[in-house]
Each structure stands twice: as structure tokens, then as C-alpha cells.
Amino acid sequence: MRTLRNCLLALMGAAAPAAASAAQAQGQDTFEPQRRRMVEEIAALTRETRHETGRASLSARVMDAIAKVPRHEFVPAADRRDAYANRPLPIGMGQTISQPFIVALMTDLMDVKPGDRVLEIGTGSGYQAALLAELAGTVYTIEIVEPLAREAAERLKRLGYRNVETRIGDGYKGWPEHAPFDSIMVTAAPREVPQPLIDQLKPGGRLAVLDTDWESCVWHSSDRERTARVLQAWEQRFAHPHLPARLPELLRRSGFSVKSVTMIPVVNVEMSEQTYSPGMIDVIARFVAGRGAIGEEEAARWAEDVRSQAARGEYFFSLSRYLFLADRARTSRGSAA
């Protein structure tokens, strides 16, 4: 049995009929063995991080959904061979598809019931929406980056997820025409808790927010000053890079009861397909190039420098990610009709 330390190293590094049959509509699935191994890895990581997450196992419904949805359909063709590795992958426009363990854990925390109406803020590739569609009645998902939104909408339609509706726009305004929602998932953390989302969540409904504390990041390199500037430029991607310290109070002031805050430590001491940070190097380098005083050449040198640490046996990366789960008070004002 693996130790918790090794698990953390790896970590870094009834459904609607239309959704339930979507993954099976692809004909012969050559990725099935890889997907099965990914499911086994998620189960093992869940057991081994039970003291950090409070969960020794995930629900059978969530694990079944993970086993059905073809993650390789949601990543660029060039990255399909890594589609079932437990790490994020770039999907374009400076965005990523989250690592499977994080997606599975967040989905389990949502406790989605058959027939639920779920709102997702931040469609990305559409993978999370597809998983939710296996569990809920209807999923409404909003993406502000138009190219990603259009690609995700086409992909979900092609895969047969008829119980998913997509929209291009500012997710923090919600989707009032289809409110109230049983639960809302926010994968792009806001600066504040948007009032429209509060109003559109049913009293007693559940809000889940995933956020990454990049201020906590330690990434070994030979040029610490350059790495600090790169990470500072990377923080421009986020509405509020230091949100974890503020979010509990923001939620309480907005009428929510904070049910849990799950801290997920990410620690990599080697580069492999099963770790978190290697997949982020190119994503970050592409994003920061041309921002501030960092040019394309310097961004490329930073990426090369970080990778070179592994060849010397000195690779190290650590980061904290947080899953916030809150319930809306049943007596809150402003409930959507």
C-alpha cells in the first residue's frame, strides 16, 4: 500500500438517459483500459488523502460517471495520449482541464441528485459539465471565453449530452431564466460572491467553489527572481489570486453557512505524467509571455530552467488548492421564483 506521502506526490503530479448513454455512443473505446486505471487511481488517492479531505471513498454514482465520460474527447488531439493521467492539461486560451482527482472530489462534494438543476460557472472544455450531466436532471453551464464556449457546446452536442445547455457570457450574472438552481459550481473563483448567484440558488442549495492559492506556490529554479516575476504575471489570470483567505467571510456575509473547506496539498518532487506541475509549465509560459516585462524568450528560458531541475534531481513544486462548500440559508432573502 502506498504511503500518504507518495499519494500526495502522485496528486500533484440516477442519471438522465441522454447523458448516461453519451459516452457509450462512441463505438469501440480504445481508451477504456486507461480510463479504468484512472478510476482506480482516483479511488486510491481518495483513500490515502482521507485525513485531508474527510472522505475515504467517493460515491458509486460519481465513480460510475468518471468511468463513463470519455475524457480524451475533451482534450486537444495532441494531448490525447495523456488524457487519463491524473494531471491538468492545456485546452487553449490559457485555460486547462483540471486533474481528474480534483474533478471527482468536487463533484462528490456537490452531492448532486437525479433531477437536480445545476449551474456551472466556467465551462472550459465541457468535461465537468458532462460528469454533472450523468448525475443531474439538467446542467446549465456558462463560459466567458467565446472560442472555448463554442468548442465545448459543439463537443457536448456531438457526444449526445442533451441535458446540458451552454451559454457564452459572464457566469457571475448567472442564468436567471432557469433559476432557481439546486446547486452551483464555480470553477473560476470570483473577487466577491456575486449577488445574482446568491439570488439564483435555492434556499438550502449548495455552492461549491474551487480555488488555487498561487501565493503559496514554491517552485525551485536556478533564478528565483525570474520565477517570482513569472508567478506574479501568472496571477493576472485570476480575479483574486489570494481569495482563499477571504472567501469564508465573504460567504458568511452573503448568507451562506460554510460546511467545509478542504485543503488539497500539491507536492511534486519529480516530473511525471501523474503529477500536477509539469502540465502547468507550458500553460504558464504561454500566458505570461508578453505580460509586464516578461517577453517570449524569457518565458521560454524560465520553462527550460524549471524542467532542467528534474535532470539534476532537484525538482520541487508545492501549492495549496481549496474546495469550499457552502449551503445557502433557508431563510435567505431574494430567492428566485
C-alpha positions as CSV (number, residue, x, y, z in Angstrom):
1,M,0.0,0.0,0.0
2,R,1.3,3.4,-0.9
3,T,2.0,5.9,1.9
4,L,0.2,9.2,2.2
5,R,3.4,10.9,1.2
6,N,3.6,9.0,-2.0
7,C,-0.1,9.7,-2.6
8,L,0.4,13.4,-2.3
9,L,3.3,13.2,-4.7
10,A,1.0,11.5,-7.2
11,L,-1.7,14.0,-6.6
12,M,0.4,16.8,-7.8
13,G,1.9,15.4,-10.2
14,A,-29.8,8.2,-11.4
15,A,-28.7,10.0,-14.4
16,A,-30.5,11.5,-17.4
17,P,-30.8,8.8,-20.1
18,A,-29.3,11.1,-22.8
19,A,-26.2,11.7,-20.6
20,A,-25.9,8.1,-19.4
21,S,-25.7,6.8,-23.0
22,A,-23.5,9.5,-24.4
23,A,-20.1,8.0,-23.5
24,Q,-21.2,4.6,-24.8
25,A,-22.3,6.1,-28.2
26,Q,-18.6,6.3,-29.4
27,G,-18.4,2.8,-30.6
28,Q,-15.3,0.8,-29.8
29,D,-13.5,2.6,-27.0
30,T,-9.7,2.1,-27.2
31,F,-9.2,4.3,-24.2
32,E,-11.3,2.1,-21.8
33,P,-8.3,0.5,-20.1
34,Q,-6.7,3.9,-19.5
35,R,-9.9,5.3,-18.1
36,R,-10.3,2.2,-15.8
37,R,-6.8,2.8,-14.5
38,M,-7.6,6.5,-13.9
39,V,-10.7,5.4,-11.9
40,E,-8.5,3.1,-9.8
41,E,-6.0,5.8,-9.2
42,I,-8.8,8.2,-8.1
43,A,-10.1,5.6,-5.6
44,A,-6.6,5.0,-4.2
45,L,-5.9,8.7,-3.8
46,T,-9.3,9.2,-2.1
47,R,-8.4,6.5,0.5
48,E,-5.0,7.9,1.1
49,T,-6.0,11.5,1.5
50,R,-9.0,10.7,3.7
51,H,-7.5,12.6,6.6
52,E,-7.1,15.8,4.5
53,T,-10.4,15.6,2.6
54,G,-12.6,13.8,5.2
55,R,-13.6,11.2,2.5
56,A,-12.3,7.7,2.4
57,S,-14.3,7.0,-0.7
58,L,-16.4,8.7,-3.3
59,S,-20.0,7.8,-4.1
60,A,-20.7,5.0,-6.5
61,R,-22.6,7.4,-8.8
62,V,-19.7,9.7,-9.1
63,M,-17.2,6.9,-9.8
64,D,-19.6,5.4,-12.4
65,A,-19.8,8.8,-14.1
66,I,-16.0,9.1,-14.1
67,A,-15.8,5.6,-15.6
68,K,-18.3,6.6,-18.4
69,V,-17.2,10.0,-19.6
70,P,-14.5,9.9,-22.3
71,R,-12.0,12.5,-21.1
72,H,-9.9,12.0,-24.2
73,E,-12.8,13.7,-26.1
74,F,-12.3,16.9,-24.1
75,V,-8.6,17.5,-24.6
76,P,-6.7,18.6,-27.8
77,A,-5.8,15.8,-30.1
78,A,-2.0,16.3,-29.4
79,D,-2.6,15.6,-25.7
80,R,-4.9,12.6,-26.0
81,R,-2.2,10.1,-25.0
82,D,-2.1,11.9,-21.6
83,A,-5.9,12.3,-21.3
84,Y,-6.2,9.8,-18.4
85,A,-3.1,11.0,-16.5
86,N,-4.0,12.5,-13.1
87,R,-2.9,16.0,-14.0
88,P,-4.3,19.1,-15.7
89,L,-3.9,19.5,-19.5
90,P,-3.9,22.7,-21.6
91,I,-7.1,23.3,-23.6
92,G,-6.1,26.6,-25.2
93,M,-6.7,30.3,-24.4
94,G,-4.5,29.9,-21.3
95,Q,-7.0,27.5,-19.7
96,T,-6.7,23.9,-18.5
97,I,-8.9,20.9,-17.9
98,S,-8.5,20.1,-14.2
99,Q,-6.9,17.0,-12.9
100,P,-9.3,14.1,-12.6
101,F,-9.0,13.6,-8.8
102,I,-9.9,17.3,-8.2
103,V,-12.9,17.0,-10.6
104,A,-14.1,13.8,-8.9
105,L,-13.7,15.2,-5.4
106,M,-15.5,18.4,-6.2
107,T,-18.3,16.5,-8.0
108,D,-18.7,14.3,-4.9
109,L,-18.9,17.2,-2.6
110,M,-21.8,18.7,-4.7
111,D,-23.9,15.6,-3.8
112,V,-26.0,16.0,-7.0
113,K,-29.3,14.2,-7.0
114,P,-31.2,12.8,-10.1
115,G,-33.5,15.5,-11.3
116,D,-31.4,18.4,-9.8
117,R,-30.9,21.6,-11.8
118,V,-27.2,22.5,-11.7
119,L,-25.4,25.7,-12.8
120,E,-21.7,25.6,-13.6
121,I,-19.6,28.7,-13.9
122,G,-16.6,28.1,-16.2
123,T,-17.4,25.5,-18.8
124,G,-13.8,25.2,-20.1
125,S,-13.6,22.0,-22.2
126,G,-17.1,20.8,-21.0
127,Y,-15.7,17.8,-19.1
128,Q,-17.1,18.8,-15.8
129,A,-20.5,19.6,-17.3
130,A,-20.5,16.1,-18.9
131,L,-19.9,14.5,-15.5
132,L,-22.6,16.5,-13.9
133,A,-25.0,15.6,-16.7
134,E,-24.5,11.9,-15.7
135,L,-25.8,12.8,-12.3
136,A,-28.3,15.6,-12.6
137,G,-31.5,16.3,-14.4
138,T,-30.3,19.4,-16.3
139,V,-26.9,21.2,-16.3
140,Y,-26.6,24.8,-17.3
141,T,-23.0,25.9,-18.0
142,I,-21.6,29.3,-18.8
143,E,-18.2,30.2,-20.3
144,I,-16.9,33.7,-20.9
145,V,-14.1,32.8,-23.4
146,E,-16.0,32.5,-26.6
147,P,-13.8,30.1,-28.6
148,L,-13.8,27.7,-25.6
149,A,-17.5,28.0,-25.2
150,R,-18.3,27.3,-28.8
151,E,-16.0,24.3,-28.9
152,A,-17.5,22.9,-25.7
153,A,-21.0,23.3,-26.9
154,E,-20.3,21.5,-30.2
155,R,-18.4,18.7,-28.3
156,L,-21.2,18.1,-25.8
157,K,-23.8,18.1,-28.6
158,R,-21.7,15.6,-30.6
159,L,-21.3,13.3,-27.6
160,G,-25.0,13.3,-27.0
161,Y,-25.4,15.2,-23.8
162,R,-28.9,16.6,-24.5
163,N,-29.4,17.5,-20.9
164,V,-26.7,20.2,-21.0
165,E,-27.4,23.8,-22.0
166,T,-24.4,26.1,-22.8
167,R,-24.1,29.9,-22.9
168,I,-21.4,32.3,-23.8
169,G,-21.2,35.2,-21.2
170,D,-20.3,36.4,-17.8
171,G,-21.1,33.5,-15.5
172,Y,-21.2,35.7,-12.4
173,K,-24.5,37.0,-13.7
174,G,-25.9,33.5,-13.6
175,W,-28.7,32.3,-15.8
176,P,-31.9,33.8,-14.3
177,E,-34.3,32.3,-16.9
178,H,-33.6,28.8,-15.5
179,A,-33.3,29.7,-11.8
180,P,-33.6,28.6,-9.1
181,F,-30.8,26.0,-9.0
182,D,-30.3,23.2,-6.6
183,S,-26.5,23.7,-6.7
184,I,-24.0,26.0,-8.3
185,M,-20.4,25.0,-9.1
186,V,-17.8,27.8,-9.5
187,T,-14.5,26.7,-11.1
188,A,-13.4,30.3,-11.8
189,A,-13.3,31.9,-8.4
190,P,-14.8,35.4,-8.2
191,R,-13.4,38.5,-6.4
192,E,-16.7,38.7,-4.5
193,V,-19.7,36.4,-4.1
194,P,-21.9,37.7,-6.9
195,Q,-25.4,38.6,-5.8
196,P,-27.0,37.1,-8.9
197,L,-25.6,33.7,-8.0
198,I,-26.9,34.1,-4.4
199,D,-30.4,35.0,-5.7
200,Q,-30.5,32.2,-8.2
201,L,-29.6,29.4,-5.7
202,K,-32.5,27.7,-3.9
203,P,-32.7,28.3,-0.1
204,G,-30.8,25.3,1.3
205,G,-29.0,25.0,-2.1
206,R,-25.3,24.2,-2.3
207,L,-22.4,26.3,-3.6
208,A,-19.0,24.7,-4.4
209,V,-16.0,26.9,-5.2
210,L,-12.6,25.6,-6.3
211,D,-9.7,28.0,-5.8
212,T,-5.9,27.7,-6.0
213,D,-3.7,29.7,-3.7
214,W,-0.8,30.6,-6.0
215,E,0.6,32.8,-3.3
216,S,1.6,29.6,-1.5
217,C,3.5,28.3,-4.5
218,V,7.1,27.2,-4.2
219,W,8.8,26.2,-7.5
220,H,12.5,25.6,-7.4
221,S,14.6,27.1,-10.1
222,S,18.1,28.5,-10.6
223,D,16.8,32.0,-10.9
224,R,14.4,32.8,-8.1
225,E,13.8,36.4,-9.0
226,R,12.7,35.4,-12.5
227,T,10.4,32.7,-11.2
228,A,8.9,35.2,-8.8
229,R,8.2,37.6,-11.7
230,V,6.7,34.8,-13.8
231,L,4.3,33.7,-11.0
232,Q,3.4,37.3,-10.3
233,A,2.4,37.7,-14.0
234,W,0.5,34.4,-13.9
235,E,-1.6,35.8,-11.1
236,Q,-3.1,38.3,-13.6
237,R,-5.1,35.3,-14.9
238,F,-7.2,35.3,-11.7
239,A,-9.8,37.7,-10.5
240,H,-8.4,37.5,-6.9
241,P,-5.3,35.3,-6.6
242,H,-5.4,35.4,-2.8
243,L,-9.1,34.6,-2.4
244,P,-8.8,31.6,-0.1
245,A,-8.1,33.8,2.9
246,R,-11.2,35.9,2.2
247,L,-13.8,33.6,0.9
248,P,-15.2,32.1,4.1
249,E,-16.1,35.5,5.5
250,L,-17.4,36.6,2.1
251,L,-19.7,33.6,2.0
252,R,-20.9,34.1,5.6
253,R,-21.7,37.8,4.8
254,S,-23.7,36.6,1.8
255,G,-26.0,34.4,3.8
256,F,-24.2,31.1,3.4
257,S,-23.2,28.5,6.0
258,V,-19.7,27.2,5.3
259,K,-20.0,23.5,5.6
260,S,-16.4,22.5,4.8
261,V,-13.1,23.8,3.5
262,T,-10.9,21.1,2.0
263,M,-7.2,21.9,1.6
264,I,-5.5,19.8,-1.1
265,P,-1.7,19.9,-0.8
266,V,0.1,19.6,-4.1
267,V,3.7,18.4,-3.8
268,N,5.9,17.3,-6.7
269,V,9.5,16.2,-6.2
270,E,9.7,14.7,-9.7
271,M,8.3,15.3,-13.2
272,S,6.0,12.6,-14.4
273,E,2.6,12.3,-16.2
274,Q,0.9,11.6,-12.9
275,T,2.0,14.9,-11.3
276,Y,0.3,18.3,-11.4
277,S,3.1,20.8,-12.1
278,P,4.7,19.5,-15.4
279,G,1.4,20.1,-17.3
280,M,1.3,23.7,-16.0
281,I,4.8,24.8,-17.2
282,D,3.8,25.4,-20.8
283,V,0.4,26.8,-19.8
284,I,2.0,29.4,-17.6
285,A,4.9,30.2,-20.0
286,R,2.4,30.9,-22.8
287,F,0.2,33.0,-20.6
288,V,3.0,35.3,-19.1
289,A,4.8,35.8,-22.4
290,G,4.3,39.5,-23.3
291,R,2.8,40.4,-20.0
292,G,4.7,43.0,-17.9
293,A,8.4,42.9,-18.5
294,I,8.4,39.2,-19.5
295,G,9.0,38.5,-23.2
296,E,8.5,35.3,-25.0
297,E,12.2,34.5,-24.8
298,E,12.4,34.9,-21.1
299,A,9.2,32.9,-20.6
300,A,10.8,30.1,-22.6
301,R,14.0,30.3,-20.6
302,W,12.1,30.0,-17.4
303,A,10.3,26.9,-18.6
304,E,13.6,25.3,-19.7
305,D,15.2,26.2,-16.3
306,V,12.3,24.6,-14.3
307,R,12.5,21.4,-16.4
308,S,16.3,21.3,-16.0
309,Q,15.9,20.9,-12.3
310,A,14.5,17.4,-12.8
311,A,17.6,16.3,-14.7
312,R,19.7,17.3,-11.8
313,G,17.4,15.6,-9.3
314,E,16.4,18.9,-7.7
315,Y,12.9,19.3,-9.0
316,F,10.4,20.7,-6.3
317,F,7.0,22.2,-6.5
318,S,4.3,22.8,-3.9
319,L,1.0,24.5,-3.9
320,S,-2.3,24.6,-1.9
321,R,-5.7,24.2,-3.5
322,Y,-9.0,24.6,-1.7
323,L,-12.5,23.3,-2.1
324,F,-15.1,25.5,-0.4
325,L,-18.6,24.0,0.2
326,A,-21.4,26.2,1.5
327,D,-25.2,25.9,1.9
328,R,-27.5,28.9,1.4
329,A,-29.6,29.6,4.5
330,R,-33.2,28.6,4.0
331,T,-34.3,31.9,5.3
332,S,-32.2,34.0,2.9
333,R,-33.9,36.8,1.2
334,G,-34.0,37.2,-2.6
335,S,-35.0,33.7,-3.5
336,A,-35.6,33.2,-7.2
337,A,-39.1,32.2,-8.1
